[in-house]
Amino acid sequence: MFRLSFDADTCLACPSFDCLVKCQYLDLGFAEARREIRKIISGEDSPVLHSCKTCYACEEYCRYGNHPFYLIVERQEEKQILPAPRPIIKRWIQTGELTGKEPEIKPVKEPVISLCFFPQLVPLIQGKLFEGLSIICGRHVFCNVVYLHFGKPSVIKERVPVIIENIVKYGVKELICFHDECYGLFKSLAPAYGIKVPFKPIHLFEYLYNKLREYEKMIKPLNFKVAYQRNCSTRLTPDKEHFVDDIFELIGVKRVERKYDRENALCCAGIIKELGYPELSEELQRKNVEDMKKADAEYVVFNCPACYFTLAEKVKRLGMKPILMSELCKLAIGEKPVLF
């Protein structure tokens, strides 16, 4: 079985322990954080393993790329600490299980975009920005990263090699990832466990930025004020986040300054409800959406479709318009967006 690449000495020598000190759901000072991370490294129990809300943020806070969140999840599974009620975990695991009824895989024409396990997104892949793309989608290419939320890295390690093999069967040399978690799998999680990825993953935002540059003469500045909803898996690959600002600058929208953005972002809290904390989920969503409104945002731009479906109605109720990044880009070149 694949093992996590984690260097205990690097962690123990950390001058800040930001992975825990900066956590939005814990209240730990430097000394407490140092004590708890030492426990986790040595295999002892720690309140952190029970209190973690699986927002992924500590992966970004770690300045050494040493994977503290993946270590936490490993320890949760080793100690059979369940972040969510057992029936919910079982249901989620069954949802992504390969059934043997998956479609026959044949080579497809490149470029190729993966929609992960979101068939409802197929209508979005149209217009000039997506012209000529082959689509792959389904359980057989499902990234499985969601099981980090449920303390089940073993499920990911078991399934991901099969998923990667399925993608390779399509003859893919480069894969555009519509779903941010897919990109996080191929660029962060798989390498952290020594799982080889024999194709080049391209994030949707990098792809959109490059396509917009091709059609730059068609762009009419939108002059919108937008809030950006940063989803949990962006914490796994923060180096590509500059494409958000690059796209906004190119299409003439202003990203409003607000409290819960960038490194201090709040996740959509949909999973936090699944973990058994409905009141906390509601509170986080309220704070987040009210923060967007207070910053005078007209649109709320989403990266992740799951975040969109979780927050869209709350955003609308405060008079703002929810939109996926792909559809905002279509607006900028005069095309009609697909809105859910």
Helices and strands as residue ranges (DSSP letters): H 8-12, H 18-21, H 30-42, H 47-51, H 57-61, H 68-78, H 86-95, E 112-114, G 119-124, G 128-130, E 134-136, G 139-141, G 145-150, H 153-169, E 174-177, H 180-184, I 185-189, H 190-192, E 200-203, H 204-214, G 216-218, E 225-229, G 232-236, G 238-240, H 242-251, E 254-255, G 262-264, H 270-274, H 278-294, E 299-302, H 305-317, E 321-324, H 325-332
